Amino acid sequence: MMFTAERVEKKQFDLTLLSLLLVLVGVGTTMLFSSSYFRAENLFADPLHFLRRQSVWVVLGAVAAFAAARVSLDRLQRWTPLMISLTFGLMILTFVPGIGVRFLGARRWIFVFGYSFQPSELVKLTLIVYLAHILSRKHEQIDDPVNALLPPVIMVALFVVLIYLQNDFSSAGFVIVVAMAMFFVAGVPIRYFFSLGAMVMPLSLLLLLTREHRVNRVLAFIDPARDPAGAGYQVLISRAALVHGGMWGSGIGGSVRKLGRLPEAHSDFVFAVIAEELGFIGVAAIVALFALLAYRGYRIAYRCDNRFCSLLAFGLTSSIFLQALLNMAVVSGMVPATGVPLPFFSSGGSSAFVTLIMCGLLLNISRRNGQGELHG
């Protein structure tokens, strides 16, 4: 990976990446409607309810992605303190009565103009930009635990604590994983990972075991049949959907598990509906699309001539791809349920909005190859 700062002519966007994103948005929106219309009809007497709300966020996200694809990356670095302050403020608002929305014991949302927004999704983007910025600036001091590593570790820990206090253990863990990956790629000595792991792992295990519903999720993963009407229910139904899909699936709209049997069919478990309706062939195609997205994103990171751009592209790609892998692994019964959405497919405006901004930044980086004005 080269990190020269020679000025070269800007290229066009990565058209392959752009095509992949358009396909994912199109197929994702189609499957969202297919998985949600029954629940929307029952709850709101409007089969288009979830599709309509998601479409608003997708349109807003597309506009924001266009802006992200055009913004000066040097300016983006200068905006990092503002992004941190704004994101921190939004996270605090989730705890303010009348603004923060409490649902199923979690306080993760704020209510804005008739729509709910989940600030922890914005944390993923903000921390990636922040880490790319500070780790590229501190590259020559990357072996200094006080000057180079302590500030970003404290910043990540601050947001992880806020996310955990919102009762969102999965997102907190996901942020840590992406941050650790960025530290590793930035060249942080491996010995520091052992030190961090020695502190984080016992604490994570303790926090996991102190909440009954988290323990139940793990037990349901190990043996879902022990509680088939409770914690193991979604796991069993999603597995049945995977099997029922067979090779070619039942066709779009043909899923029977989404008809009231799979409660989160339009959100966290939309991949089960995809498997049932599109079959193994459809699942393989979706996995291939995400794999190609990851390949193009990591290729952009590898070929970028600027350290900030390289770290930023790596972090953005990892966030999108790892979310997809984790969601599909949950539905397939490979890991315990996490609540992490499937990018482009799951109902959730905050996730769609932030994911599209990430994609816009990736496209931005794809047409730059070592711009002289970027620092790092």
Kinemage of the C-alpha trace (Angstrom):
@kinemage 1
@onewidth
@group {chain A} dominant
@subgroup {mainchain}
@vectorlist {calphas} color= white
{ca met a 1} P 0.000 0.000 0.000
{ca met a 2} L 1.518 3.342 -1.050
{ca phe a 3} L 1.087 6.585 0.805
{ca thr a 4} L 2.674 9.217 -1.433
{ca ala a 5} L 1.184 12.677 -1.631
{ca glu a 6} L 1.686 13.431 -5.307
{ca arg a 7} L -1.151 15.233 -7.010
{ca val a 8} L -2.714 13.235 -9.830
{ca glu a 9} L -5.752 13.812 -11.925
{ca lys a 10} L -9.094 12.844 -10.389
{ca lys a 11} L -10.716 9.795 -11.915
{ca gln a 12} L -14.351 8.907 -12.316
{ca phe a 13} L -16.196 6.991 -9.644
{ca asp a 14} L -15.725 3.234 -9.418
{ca leu a 15} L -18.583 2.322 -11.767
{ca thr a 16} L -18.527 -1.321 -10.668
{ca leu a 17} L -19.033 -0.265 -7.062
{ca leu a 18} L -21.768 2.173 -8.066
{ca ser a 19} L -23.544 -0.585 -10.025
{ca leu a 20} L -23.321 -2.960 -7.057
{ca leu a 21} L -24.817 -0.340 -4.765
{ca leu a 22} L -27.709 0.363 -7.135
{ca val a 23} L -28.468 -3.365 -7.400
{ca leu a 24} L -28.328 -3.822 -3.618
{ca val a 25} L -30.642 -0.860 -3.022
{ca gly a 26} L -33.088 -2.075 -5.685
{ca val a 27} L -33.163 -5.717 -4.577
{ca gly a 28} L -33.133 -4.704 -0.913
{ca thr a 29} L -36.138 -2.419 -1.317
{ca thr a 30} L -38.029 -5.132 -3.200
{ca met a 31} L -37.371 -7.719 -0.497
{ca leu a 32} L -38.226 -5.222 2.231
{ca phe a 33} L -41.678 -4.761 0.735
{ca ser a 34} L -42.130 -8.497 0.261
{ca ser a 35} L -41.177 -9.204 3.874
{ca ser a 36} L -43.130 -6.341 5.445
{ca tyr a 37} L -46.472 -5.950 3.658
{ca phe a 38} L -48.316 -8.569 5.759
{ca arg a 39} L -47.191 -7.052 9.069
{ca ala a 40} L -47.863 -3.525 7.774
{ca glu a 41} L -51.393 -4.478 6.732
{ca asn a 42} L -52.122 -6.036 10.126
{ca leu a 43} L -50.660 -3.218 12.224
{ca phe a 44} L -51.466 -0.138 10.145
{ca ala a 45} L -54.047 -1.271 7.559
{ca asp a 46} L -51.523 -0.126 4.969
{ca pro a 47} L -49.328 -2.724 3.221
{ca leu a 48} L -46.976 0.043 2.055
{ca his a 49} L -46.350 1.475 5.533
{ca phe a 50} L -42.814 0.148 6.077
{ca leu a 51} L -41.861 0.581 2.430
{ca arg a 52} L -43.018 4.187 2.429
{ca arg a 53} L -41.099 5.091 5.585
{ca gln a 54} L -37.983 3.297 4.403
{ca ser a 55} L -38.192 5.039 1.030
{ca val a 56} L -38.079 8.442 2.732
{ca trp a 57} L -34.815 7.514 4.438
{ca val a 58} L -33.394 5.975 1.255
{ca val a 59} L -34.104 9.178 -0.676
{ca leu a 60} L -32.559 11.290 2.097
{ca gly a 61} L -29.632 8.882 2.221
{ca ala a 62} L -29.162 9.090 -1.546
{ca val a 63} L -29.021 12.896 -1.355
{ca ala a 64} L -26.542 12.692 1.530
{ca ala a 65} L -24.519 10.068 -0.370
{ca phe a 66} L -24.311 12.381 -3.390
{ca ala a 67} L -22.975 15.132 -1.125
{ca ala a 68} L -20.544 12.698 0.537
{ca ala a 69} L -19.288 11.601 -2.875
{ca arg a 70} L -18.450 15.215 -3.751
{ca val a 71} L -17.164 16.651 -0.473
{ca ser a 72} L -13.494 17.531 -0.139
{ca leu a 73} L -11.893 14.828 1.985
{ca asp a 74} L -9.506 17.416 3.375
{ca arg a 75} L -12.565 19.353 4.548
{ca leu a 76} L -14.046 16.153 5.989
{ca gln a 77} L -10.983 15.809 8.201
{ca arg a 78} L -11.410 19.372 9.443
{ca trp a 79} L -15.050 18.590 10.242
{ca thr a 80} L -14.107 15.661 12.496
{ca pro a 81} L -14.446 17.601 15.802
{ca leu a 82} L -17.850 18.891 14.678
{ca met a 83} L -18.986 15.358 13.774
{ca ile a 84} L -17.854 14.076 17.168
{ca ser a 85} L -19.694 16.868 18.994
{ca leu a 86} L -22.898 16.430 16.969
{ca thr a 87} L -22.939 12.654 17.394
{ca phe a 88} L -22.234 12.922 21.125
{ca gly a 89} L -25.072 15.426 21.494
{ca leu a 90} L -27.514 13.165 19.653
{ca met a 91} L -26.508 10.226 21.841
{ca ile a 92} L -27.171 12.283 24.973
{ca leu a 93} L -30.606 13.282 23.628
{ca thr a 94} L -31.714 9.637 23.712
{ca phe a 95} L -31.707 9.889 27.521
{ca val a 96} L -33.758 13.112 27.615
{ca pro a 97} L -37.455 12.480 28.476
{ca gly a 98} L -39.764 13.640 25.725
{ca ile a 99} L -37.043 13.398 23.075
{ca gly a 100} L -35.563 9.958 23.613
{ca val a 101} L -37.838 7.063 22.673
{ca arg a 102} L -37.959 3.982 24.902
{ca phe a 103} L -38.983 0.699 23.271
{ca leu a 104} L -38.739 -2.853 24.655
{ca gly a 105} L -36.525 -1.702 27.501
{ca ala a 106} L -34.038 0.111 25.255
{ca arg a 107} L -33.610 3.855 24.836
{ca arg a 108} L -31.864 4.032 21.460
{ca trp a 109} L -33.948 6.471 19.412
{ca ile a 110} L -34.846 10.129 19.212
{ca phe a 111} L -38.037 11.367 17.580
{ca val a 112} L -37.505 13.858 14.719
{ca phe a 113} L -40.330 15.309 12.584
{ca gly a 114} L -42.491 12.219 12.971
{ca tyr a 115} L -39.609 9.817 12.336
{ca ser a 116} L -37.374 8.004 14.793
{ca phe a 117} L -33.600 8.147 14.392
{ca gln a 118} L -31.032 5.885 16.049
{ca pro a 119} L -27.875 7.908 16.833
{ca ser a 120} L -25.788 4.786 17.480
{ca glu a 121} L -25.880 4.174 13.717
{ca leu a 122} L -24.252 7.568 13.236
{ca val a 123} L -21.622 6.623 15.826
{ca lys a 124} L -20.353 3.926 13.453
{ca leu a 125} L -19.702 6.483 10.709
{ca thr a 126} L -18.335 9.202 12.988
{ca leu a 127} L -15.839 6.935 14.738
{ca ile a 128} L -14.580 5.553 11.421
{ca val a 129} L -13.897 9.083 10.146
{ca tyr a 130} L -12.337 10.071 13.480
{ca leu a 131} L -10.089 6.993 13.682
{ca ala a 132} L -8.962 7.355 10.065
{ca his a 133} L -8.125 10.987 10.791
{ca ile a 134} L -6.236 10.583 14.052
{ca leu a 135} L -4.454 7.311 13.196
{ca ser a 136} L -3.192 8.762 9.914
{ca arg a 137} L -1.955 11.894 11.688
{ca lys a 138} L -0.270 9.899 14.449
{ca his a 139} L 1.232 7.277 12.141
{ca glu a 140} L 4.833 8.136 12.989
{ca gln a 141} L 4.003 7.803 16.708
{ca ile a 142} L 1.809 4.709 16.401
{ca asp a 143} L 4.047 2.842 18.871
{ca asp a 144} L 3.484 5.507 21.547
{ca pro a 145} L 0.606 4.295 23.775
{ca val a 146} L 0.078 7.680 25.441
{ca asn a 147} L 0.280 10.230 22.630
{ca ala a 148} L -0.973 8.135 19.705
{ca leu a 149} L -3.254 5.448 21.149
{ca leu a 150} L -4.780 6.762 24.358
{ca pro a 151} L -6.925 9.540 22.757
{ca pro a 152} L -8.650 7.260 20.197
{ca val a 153} L -9.089 4.470 22.750
{ca ile a 154} L -10.767 6.904 25.153
{ca met a 155} L -13.002 8.254 22.374
{ca val a 156} L -14.104 4.765 21.320
{ca ala a 157} L -14.684 3.779 24.955
{ca leu a 158} L -16.809 6.890 25.554
{ca phe a 159} L -19.187 6.088 22.714
{ca val a 160} L -19.237 2.374 23.538
{ca val a 161} L -20.337 3.202 27.095
{ca leu a 162} L -23.110 5.475 25.794
{ca ile a 163} L -24.316 2.759 23.419
{ca tyr a 164} L -24.254 0.192 26.208
{ca leu a 165} L -26.267 2.500 28.464
{ca gln a 166} L -28.900 2.541 25.712
{ca asn a 167} L -29.141 -1.232 26.299
{ca asp a 168} L -27.575 -1.989 22.903
{ca phe a 169} L -24.897 -4.542 23.738
{ca ser a 170} L -24.588 -5.802 20.144
{ca ser a 171} L -23.894 -2.386 18.606
{ca ala a 172} L -21.369 -1.621 21.342
{ca gly a 173} L -19.526 -4.837 20.553
{ca phe a 174} L -19.699 -4.179 16.820
{ca val a 175} L -18.146 -0.717 17.224
{ca ile a 176} L -15.280 -2.265 19.207
{ca val a 177} L -14.638 -4.865 16.483
{ca val a 178} L -14.481 -2.282 13.672
{ca ala a 179} L -12.271 0.000 15.779
{ca met a 180} L -9.881 -2.854 16.573
{ca ala a 181} L -9.681 -3.741 12.875
{ca met a 182} L -8.764 -0.148 12.040
{ca phe a 183} L -6.132 -0.071 14.795
{ca phe a 184} L -4.618 -3.254 13.372
{ca val a 185} L -4.501 -1.989 9.778
{ca ala a 186} L -3.062 1.329 10.983
{ca gly a 187} L -0.055 -0.575 12.305
{ca val a 188} L -0.690 -0.625 16.045
{ca pro a 189} L 1.733 -3.186 17.555
{ca ile a 190} L 0.078 -6.515 18.243
{ca arg a 191} L 1.162 -6.497 21.918
{ca tyr a 192} L -1.302 -3.705 22.637
{ca phe a 193} L -4.180 -5.846 21.377
{ca phe a 194} L -3.388 -8.479 23.999
{ca ser a 195} L -3.446 -5.793 26.689
{ca leu a 196} L -6.775 -4.396 25.461
{ca gly a 197} L -8.202 -7.886 25.082
{ca ala a 198} L -7.219 -8.759 28.638
{ca met a 199} L -9.321 -5.823 29.834
{ca val a 200} L -12.222 -5.929 27.375
{ca met a 201} L -12.976 -9.659 27.239
{ca pro a 202} L -13.643 -10.253 30.971
{ca leu a 203} L -15.692 -7.049 31.175
{ca ser a 204} L -17.720 -8.040 28.102
{ca leu a 205} L -18.377 -11.490 29.550
{ca leu a 206} L -19.469 -9.952 32.847
{ca leu a 207} L -21.864 -7.543 31.108
{ca leu a 208} L -23.214 -10.391 28.990
{ca leu a 209} L -23.990 -12.547 32.009
{ca thr a 210} L -25.627 -9.765 34.035
{ca arg a 211} L -28.687 -9.508 31.768
{ca glu a 212} L -31.072 -12.447 31.588
{ca his a 213} L -32.220 -11.797 28.011
{ca arg a 214} L -28.605 -11.902 26.778
{ca val a 215} L -27.979 -15.187 28.548
{ca asn a 216} L -31.195 -16.561 27.043
{ca arg a 217} L -30.018 -15.586 23.555
{ca val a 218} L -26.803 -17.531 24.032
{ca leu a 219} L -28.663 -20.550 25.422
{ca ala a 220} L -31.138 -20.381 22.535
{ca phe a 221} L -28.226 -20.400 20.112
{ca ile a 222} L -26.750 -23.496 21.752
{ca asp a 223} L -30.090 -25.328 21.949
{ca pro a 224} L -33.093 -23.428 20.526
{ca ala a 225} L -35.375 -26.404 21.227
{ca arg a 226} L -35.039 -25.859 24.985
{ca asp a 227} L -37.291 -22.795 24.711
{ca pro a 228} L -39.162 -23.180 21.398
{ca ala a 229} L -41.855 -20.642 22.314
{ca gly a 230} L -39.464 -18.065 23.784
{ca ala a 231} L -35.824 -17.232 23.101
{ca gly a 232} L -35.408 -20.089 20.630
{ca tyr a 233} L -38.520 -19.280 18.581
{ca gln a 234} L -36.972 -16.922 16.017
{ca val a 235} L -33.983 -19.218 15.561
{ca leu a 236} L -36.178 -22.253 14.841
{ca ile a 237} L -38.502 -20.389 12.464
{ca ser a 238} L -35.621 -18.793 10.555
{ca arg a 239} L -33.947 -22.183 10.141
{ca ala a 240} L -37.225 -23.611 8.858
{ca ala a 241} L -37.410 -20.783 6.320
{ca leu a 242} L -33.885 -21.543 5.119
{ca val a 243} L -34.772 -25.200 4.602
{ca his a 244} L -38.154 -24.483 3.004
{ca gly a 245} L -36.561 -22.242 0.374
{ca gly a 246} L -34.751 -25.141 -1.229
{ca met a 247} L -32.772 -24.462 -4.377
{ca trp a 248} L -35.034 -21.955 -6.150
{ca gly a 249} L -37.325 -20.671 -3.394
{ca ser a 250} L -41.075 -20.087 -3.361
{ca gly a 251} L -40.871 -16.861 -5.368
{ca ile a 252} L -41.084 -13.227 -4.277
{ca gly a 253} L -44.099 -12.854 -2.001
{ca gly a 254} L -44.331 -16.613 -1.447
{ca ser a 255} L -42.918 -16.867 2.066
{ca val a 256} L -45.262 -18.375 4.647
{ca arg a 257} L -43.033 -17.683 7.684
{ca lys a 258} L -43.486 -13.929 7.303
{ca leu a 259} L -47.267 -14.320 7.670
{ca gly a 260} L -47.222 -13.699 11.407
{ca arg a 261} L -44.877 -16.549 12.313
{ca leu a 262} L -41.575 -14.666 12.122
{ca pro a 263} L -41.978 -11.444 14.181
{ca glu a 264} L -38.885 -9.656 12.799
{ca ala a 265} L -39.334 -10.802 9.203
{ca his a 266} L -38.948 -7.267 7.848
{ca ser a 267} L -35.979 -6.238 9.990
{ca asp a 268} L -33.363 -8.393 11.718
{ca phe a 269} L -34.564 -11.649 10.127
{ca val a 270} L -35.283 -10.443 6.590
{ca phe a 271} L -32.550 -12.791 5.361
{ca ala a 272} L -34.775 -15.730 6.358
{ca val a 273} L -37.510 -14.398 4.054
{ca ile a 274} L -34.940 -13.948 1.286
{ca ala a 275} L -33.868 -17.576 1.702
{ca glu a 276} L -37.453 -18.844 1.666
{ca glu a 277} L -38.522 -16.803 -1.365
{ca leu a 278} L -35.346 -16.825 -3.462
{ca gly a 279} L -33.879 -20.145 -2.362
{ca phe a 280} L -30.231 -21.156 -2.320
{ca ile a 281} L -29.608 -19.488 -5.673
{ca gly a 282} L -30.956 -16.166 -4.415
{ca val a 283} L -29.033 -16.416 -1.152
{ca ala a 284} L -25.834 -17.177 -3.057
{ca ala a 285} L -26.464 -14.149 -5.273
{ca ile a 286} L -26.979 -11.848 -2.263
{ca val a 287} L -23.832 -13.172 -0.579
{ca ala a 288} L -21.931 -12.672 -3.844
{ca leu a 289} L -23.121 -9.055 -4.069
{ca phe a 290} L -21.842 -8.301 -0.569
{ca ala a 291} L -18.576 -10.149 -1.289
{ca leu a 292} L -18.077 -8.072 -4.441
{ca leu a 293} L -18.869 -4.915 -2.488
{ca ala a 294} L -16.222 -5.868 0.069
{ca tyr a 295} L -13.713 -6.668 -2.675
{ca arg a 296} L -14.203 -3.307 -4.391
{ca gly a 297} L -14.076 -1.451 -1.077
{ca tyr a 298} L -10.904 -3.142 0.145
{ca arg a 299} L -9.383 -2.720 -3.313
{ca ile a 300} L -10.045 1.014 -3.086
{ca ala a 301} L -8.405 1.066 0.360
{ca tyr a 302} L -5.372 -0.876 -0.874
{ca arg a 303} L -4.820 1.253 -3.969
{ca cys a 304} L -5.335 4.609 -2.288
{ca asp a 305} L -2.149 6.681 -2.110
{ca asn a 306} L -3.185 8.586 1.005
{ca arg a 307} L -3.176 7.084 4.489
{ca phe a 308} L -6.351 8.844 5.635
{ca cys a 309} L -8.276 7.729 2.535
{ca ser a 310} L -6.959 4.192 2.866
{ca leu a 311} L -7.980 3.852 6.517
{ca leu a 312} L -11.330 5.514 5.839
{ca ala a 313} L -12.135 3.176 2.937
{ca phe a 314} L -11.102 0.164 5.024
{ca gly a 315} L -13.275 1.200 7.959
{ca leu a 316} L -16.332 1.984 5.836
{ca thr a 317} L -16.075 -1.282 3.906
{ca ser a 318} L -15.546 -3.312 7.073
{ca ser a 319} L -18.569 -1.750 8.769
{ca ile a 320} L -20.943 -2.570 5.904
{ca phe a 321} L -19.537 -6.023 5.137
{ca leu a 322} L -19.212 -7.211 8.742
{ca gln a 323} L -22.786 -6.124 9.488
{ca ala a 324} L -23.973 -8.188 6.531
{ca leu a 325} L -21.918 -11.212 7.576
{ca leu a 326} L -23.092 -10.977 11.181
{ca asn a 327} L -26.764 -10.674 10.231
{ca met a 328} L -26.593 -13.626 7.840
{ca ala a 329} L -24.697 -15.666 10.437
{ca val a 330} L -27.423 -14.988 13.028
{ca val a 331} L -30.225 -16.058 10.695
{ca ser a 332} L -28.248 -19.146 9.671
{ca gly a 333} L -27.815 -20.124 13.319
{ca met a 334} L -24.026 -19.679 13.332
{ca val a 335} L -23.953 -17.043 16.099
{ca pro a 336} L -26.435 -15.894 18.787
{ca ala a 337} L -29.044 -13.269 17.879
{ca thr a 338} L -27.565 -9.769 17.898
{ca gly a 339} L -30.102 -7.291 16.527
{ca val a 340} L -27.662 -6.101 13.844
{ca pro a 341} L -29.582 -5.256 10.616
{ca leu a 342} L -28.795 -6.485 7.107
{ca pro a 343} L -27.581 -3.416 5.160
{ca phe a 344} L -29.854 -2.374 2.253
{ca phe a 345} L -32.471 -5.014 3.175
{ca ser a 346} L -33.617 -4.621 6.783
{ca ser a 347} L -36.281 -2.101 7.712
{ca gly a 348} L -34.584 0.707 9.601
{ca gly a 349} L -34.245 4.227 8.309
{ca ser a 350} L -31.241 5.201 10.450
{ca ser a 351} L -29.209 2.251 9.208
{ca ala a 352} L -30.179 2.884 5.570
{ca phe a 353} L -29.355 6.588 5.829
{ca val a 354} L -25.920 6.079 7.394
{ca thr a 355} L -25.051 3.139 5.133
{ca leu a 356} L -25.725 5.234 2.040
{ca ile a 357} L -23.507 8.031 3.366
{ca met a 358} L -20.753 5.451 3.876
{ca cys a 359} L -21.229 4.324 0.278
{ca gly a 360} L -21.030 7.923 -0.928
{ca leu a 361} L -17.704 8.374 0.864
{ca leu a 362} L -16.404 5.136 -0.653
{ca leu a 363} L -17.298 6.409 -4.119
{ca asn a 364} L -15.569 9.678 -3.271
{ca ile a 365} L -12.357 7.883 -2.327
{ca ser a 366} L -12.564 5.662 -5.429
{ca arg a 367} L -11.964 8.618 -7.741
{ca arg a 368} L -9.022 10.004 -5.792
{ca asn a 369} L -5.527 8.655 -5.937
{ca gly a 370} L -3.278 10.554 -3.585
{ca gln a 371} L -4.615 14.078 -3.594
{ca gly a 372} L -1.912 16.456 -2.496
{ca glu a 373} L -4.181 18.519 -0.275
{ca leu a 374} L -4.970 15.593 2.016
{ca his a 375} L -2.885 15.334 5.167
{ca gly a 376} L -1.853 11.867 6.270
